Structures are given as structure tokens and as C-alpha cells.
Amino acid sequence: MNSHQLLRKQVTAELKKRRLIFLTIAILSLLYLVISFTFGETGLLRYLRLRETKSQLVRELHEVETQNSRLQSDTKRLRENPFYLEKHARENFGMAKPDEYVFKYEQ
């Protein structure tokens, strides 16, 4: 019986070693996945940075579209409305008709 118990202890020790090796590999793999998903090239932190960049770009796009719409409206008024064209020329370029005088004041 003594050899039988010794054999049983060896088998038990071998099973414990295998479980320990398997558990170690599983924990290291899980740790690698967590680190990779958090800090990797396609990780959570990169995703959050990209999401913030996207929202900033969307805001900038909205501002540019608003400005573009305003400029298109101004261009249309300049082409179609002679009074607006005259007003724009007077205010922005200091232009006047031949029989008019332009007085400029310091503010």
C-alpha cells in the first residue's frame, strides 16, 4: 500500500502542477487581453480620443456649413440686389457717387 499511496501523491502533485500552469496561462492571457483592449492600437483609450476628435470635427463642420450658407446668401444678395451692392461698396470700400463727399470719423 505504501507504493500505491506514493503513486497517488505523485499523480495528485502532477495534477496540481498542471492546474497551476493552466491557471497561470489563463490569468496571463486575460491580463494581456485587458491591457490590449485598454491601451492597444484599437483599445478603449484610443476609441475615446477618436470619439472626442469626431465630435470636435462635427462641431467645426457645422460652423463651416453655417458660414458657407451665410456667404452664399451674401453673394446672392450682391448679385441680385443693386441697393445691397451699393451699401456694401459704400460701407466696406468707402466708395461714393461722383457728386458725393465721404466724411470719415475717428471712433
SULCOR-V965403 format. One line per field, one symbol per residue. psi: psi as a letter, one per 40 degrees, with the letter a starting at -180 (. if undefined). A space follows every 50 residues. Layout:
psi = ???
This chain:
psi = ddddddddddddddddddddddddddddddddddddddeadfiddddddd ddddddddddddddddddddddddddddddhdddddddddddefiiidei ihhhih.
